[in-house]
Amino acid sequence: GAGVSQTPSNKVTEKGKYVELRCDPISGHTALYWYRQSLGQGPEFLIYFQGTGAADDSGLPNDRFFAVRPEGSVSTLKIQRTERGDSAVYLCASSQRSGGGYEQYFGPGTRLTVT
Amino acid sequence: ILNVEQSPQSLHVQEGDSTNFTCSFPSSNFYALHWYRWETAKSPEALFVMTLNGDEKKKGRISATLNTKEGYSYLYIKGSQPEDSATYLCALGGAQKLVFGQGTRLTINP
């Protein structure tokens, strides 16, 4: 079956612009996660959805970052007034059930470059 | 704040040799330990999810062990092949999210 997909695969934007990153999870997976991987580091948690609601958004770095999942499937990560420090690979993952013992299936990521 | 450490950060191995690397994590309140392989331009691929102290798991030439009392896991690759070149990530699974180490970048030299 289809895995997790993310679009775009690459995004170059100018400092100060607004960007949206999209994630299509595996069909039927109720849990959806966003992570960010900066150069030389491991992925860092941003936000987790259970169904339509954000169950944990403690990893969002500031109020320029926002994510939605209005119908409990596709999710969009939105970044306002982008800064050069936002440059990273943004990974999305989905899981059949929530909980750290369940396998999370990752998409290929969106590489965001802010110039 | 959970701290997951991986060593070494990078590793070059000759084709055919075996290798291993380490993931260290806090031993208190352990829930689950995940290993992923991440090749450039691809999705991170799950290798193992380990939950029990003393767990040993195997997938082809790759195996992993878990010691939750002392807070470490080893990943072993036997008879390395060029297709094993990737970044290997371990992650501590908590109640919900994963906390990742910085990864071990493995390069297999033909």
Contacts between the chains, C-beta under 8 A, distances in Angstrom:
chain1	res1	chain2	res2	distance
A	3	B	43	6.6
A	4	B	43	6.9
A	31	B	96	7.9
A	33	B	97	6.5
A	33	B	98	7.6
A	35	B	98	7.7
A	35	B	100	7.7
A	40	B	102	7.0
A	41	B	102	5.4
A	42	B	4	7.4
A	42	B	6	7.8
A	42	B	89	5.9
A	42	B	91	7.6
A	42	B	100	3.4
A	42	B	101	5.2
A	42	B	102	4.6
A	42	B	103	5.4
A	43	B	44	7.9
A	43	B	89	7.3
A	43	B	91	7.9
A	43	B	98	7.7
A	43	B	100	4.8
A	44	B	100	7.2
A	45	B	97	4.3
A	45	B	98	6.9
A	45	B	99	7.0
A	48	B	96	5.4
A	48	B	97	5.7
A	55	B	96	6.8
A	56	B	96	5.8
A	56	B	97	6.6
A	59	B	97	7.4
A	91	B	44	7.2
A	98	B	96	5.7
A	99	B	93	7.7
A	99	B	95	7.0
A	99	B	96	6.7
A	100	B	31	4.9
A	100	B	32	5.0
A	100	B	92	7.5
A	100	B	93	2.7
A	100	B	94	4.6
A	100	B	95	6.1
A	100	B	96	6.3
A	100	B	97	7.0
A	100	B	98	6.6
A	101	B	31	6.2
A	101	B	32	4.1
A	101	B	49	6.5
A	101	B	51	5.7
A	101	B	93	5.6
A	102	B	49	7.6
A	102	B	93	7.9
A	103	B	34	7.4
A	103	B	46	5.0
A	103	B	49	5.5
A	104	B	34	7.6
A	104	B	46	7.4
A	104	B	98	6.4
A	105	B	43	7.8
A	105	B	46	7.1
A	106	B	36	7.5
A	106	B	43	4.7
A	106	B	44	4.3
A	106	B	45	7.9
A	107	B	43	5.7
A	108	B	41	6.9
A	108	B	42	5.9
A	108	B	43	4.7
A	109	B	43	7.5
